Amino acid sequence: MRLIGLILSLAAIVWVLFQASGGNDSDDIIPEGHKQAMQKAESVEQTLQNTAQQRLQELDERNQ
């Protein structure tokens, strides 16, 4: 019985700590600031790729 009481007490403490830390409030593990930074980086990467492709096409047109 003592072991069951100890397990239940530990479970209650873990539940309280979980609720205090936000519980199920967050939909995702990644913080919003990191998501925004990743979106900006993807945007910059796409712009660089488009620019590089455009320059390669211009070089191909000049060489023909």
N, C-alpha and C positions, 0 to 999 in steps of 0.2 A: 504494500500500500504506500509505503514511503517513496518508492521509486515512481509509482504512478503520479503522486503528488508533485514530485520533483519535475517530471516530464511535463505535466500540465502547467506548472509555474514557469518553466522555461519557455514553453509555447506561448504563454500569455505575454511574457517579456518580449519575445521576438515579435509578436503581433503588434504590441504597443510601439516598439521601435520602428516597425515597418510603416505603421500609420503615421507616426511622427515625421518620417522622412518623405512623406508625400503619397505613400501607398500606390494606388493605381491611377493617380492623377495624370501621370505622364503617358502619352501614347507611344513614345519612341525613346530609345536609349540615347540617341544623338541630340544634344542641346540645340536650341533654335539658332544660336549664334554660329555654331559650327555648320549647320545646314546652309545658312545664308552665305557663309564664306565658301563653302563647296560650290554653291550655285554661281557665285561670282567667278570662281576659278574655272568652272566649266565654260562660262560665257567667254572668258578671256582666251581659253584654249581653243574654243570654236572660232573666235575671231582670228587668232593666229593661223589656224589651219586654213581658213578661207583666204586669208591674205597670201599665204605661201602657195596655195593652189592657183590663185589668180596670177601671181608672179611667174610661176612655172608655165602657165598657159601663154603669158605674154612672151616669155623667152622662146617657147616652141614656135609661136607665130613669127618671131623675128628671124629664127633660124631656117624657116621654110622658104 
